[in-house]
Each structure stands twice: as structure tokens, then as C-alpha cells.
């Protein structure tokens, strides 16, 4: 059965973005992207954090656009940030967490890491992940645990890059079908959507080479 049909298109459409807010003792956590102080978030991640040093602003904007971003506020000023990468079904990865230095020690990191799991679209997600170098106690107080089977986890990262490109991968060609959706009016009460596509072809190894160049 094909994926796109009237029945499953309605049932499995991407989760609708909604604004969710939590409040406690004058502090407010919100998923409203319009409230984010992008300059403040950019400064912390690219200058002060150990995991996103030198990250360009364009990368930050893309990460926010493609994840569930959260701002932490006090008296109208942003004092913290985090985001969740998720499929809203099986896994959610909490990352890029920061609390302004002036507000640390108040339990805000623990509060954030606990209440985000009550987001109405995420309460049924069975697996949550985060990584931290030295704040394990903060998240343990919010119910988080160390990995039960760390030997099962693997990674590729700038600090731990892929070792080699196999012959199979080097011989692989990839086709990218770019779809373009246009909406045209049919009557005053409705519209019709038309999707067209154009294909480009390249080798996977070429894309990997470009990705490595972009990381330099």
C-alpha cells in the first residue's frame, strides 16, 4: 500500500506546532519561538558552551526551525534555553540546555528537564536522551538515569568521526527528488494543491566530502 492516501495523510501528518507554557515561582518556560532572544541564545551556544563553540547563527536558526525549542523567562527576560529533537512517537532528545549564570543554583535546570516530559505531545514517548559532561546530578534529580547499556550506543561526531568510507558506499549513487508544492484557487471556498518534482543525482561519497569541508 502506498504511503500517501487520504486516510493515513490525516492520521500521520506532522504534529501541529502548539505553544505550551509552564510557570513556577515567577519563572516561565515556553515553546513560543516568537519570544526567543536569538542573540542571547547564539552568544551562549557559540561563545560560552563547550559543545557548540563557534556555531554560526544560520545553524542555530535551522536547529530551532527543525526542533521543539523552549525559552526560559523571568520578568520578561530570557534566562535559559533548550530544545527537543523528536519524532513525537518513540524518542526525544533534549539538548542545548543552558541557564543564565545569574540564575543557576535555583533548581531551574532540574525543573526544565522534568516538566518538558509533560508536553501533551510527548507524554507517550518511551525513550528520552540527553548528553552532559558534568551536570549529571542536575538531571538525576529530575528522574534521568545513566545509560543502562552504554555499550549499545554509537556515534559519529566531529570529535569522533567516521573511520572510513566503504567500497559499497563509494559506488553508491543517490537521487534527490525535490518537491515543489503550489496552491491555486479553484473556487472561493477551496483550493487545490499540486506537487511537482525535479531530480538531481550525485554520489554519496561526494556529499560526505562536502560535509567534511563544511566542518572545517
Number of C-alpha atoms within 10 A of each C-alpha: 4 5 9 10 9 8 9 11 11 10 9 10 8 10 10 7 10 11 11 13 16 15 12 9 6 8 16 18 25 19 23 16 15 8 15 21 15 16 9 14 21 20 15 20 22 17 14 13 14 11 13 15 13 14 14 12 16 9 11 16 12 10 15 18 11 12 14 19 21 25 27 27 19 15 9 10 13 21 23 27 27 23 21 23 18 17 14 15 13 12 17 21 16 20 17 20 20 20 20 13 9 8 13 13 11 10 12 19 23 19 16 23 21 16 13 22 16 11 14 10 14 18 12 14 15 11 10 17 15 17 13 12 7 7 11 14 12 18 19 14 15 16 11 17 14 12 10 7 7 8 7 7 7 6 8 9 7 9 7 8 10 10 7 6 11 9 9 7 11 13 10 11 12 12 12 11 12 11 12 10 9 10 10 10 10 10 8 6 6 8 11 10 10 11 10 10 10 10 9 9 10 12 14 16 18 11 12 13 10 10 11 11 9 8 7 6
